[in-house]
């Protein structure tokens, strides 16, 4: 690979017959490496985790990949592991990775996060759609407080969140601005959410078990509670009382209203 040592971008997306990514240490200047939707990819050489100039790494849709090599990528900014449905564990992180800002590992089989996950304490956006297997052991509480303290955007869509888990997440994520909790199973939106003063965007779409709202972030600009079929009448009234000075009322469906004010867009079910 010596002739390719100046290569900066390598894209291997949709390579149907690619089953193994070989040694890549001969590509020291690589900044972007993508092998998305390589449906038969099974193994990746450990050298991929030592590319010091790599900024973007995407393995999205590699559905047979069970293991990812340890990562020591000092320059990495984006890590995409979504739809790696056979991936059982998050890759071990060899040292602090202070440049990474966005991580996606939705729709994977990743369980408890490794202790080395704390090396990602500076990232800002985390997407965990459909990670029903994900677990956060209580003995790692201090680590999660550090890891999630700088998050501004968090998506936990369809993660099988319980009433016990949600307040713990909110305790860790003190700087959240955007929070997606759609398609989860919790019954109560906790009172502690009222203390999340930075959250301006809250998505509760299709939380079909949600019955009671005890707390709402005070500085919301956007709230979706569509298809929250179990939401109590008192909680719906509470939401409406939070919204005043209606300028526009639009019926977008026989089941939903949109109320638009000077500062809030509120979607909710009226059935």
Secondary structure, 3 states (H helix, E strand, C coil): CHHHCCCCEEECCCCCCCCEECCCCCCCCCCEEECCCCCCCCEECHHHHHCCCCCEEECCCCCCCCCCCCECCCCCCEEECCCCCCCCCCCCECCCCCCCCEEECCCCCCCCCCHHHHHHCCCCEEECCCCCCCCCCHHHHHHHHHHCCCCCEEECCCCCCCHHHHHHHHHHCCCCCEEECCCCCCCEECHHHHHCCCCCEEECCCCCCCCEECCCCCCCCEEEECCCCCCCHHHHHHHHHCCCCCCEEEEEECCEEEEECCCCEEEEECC
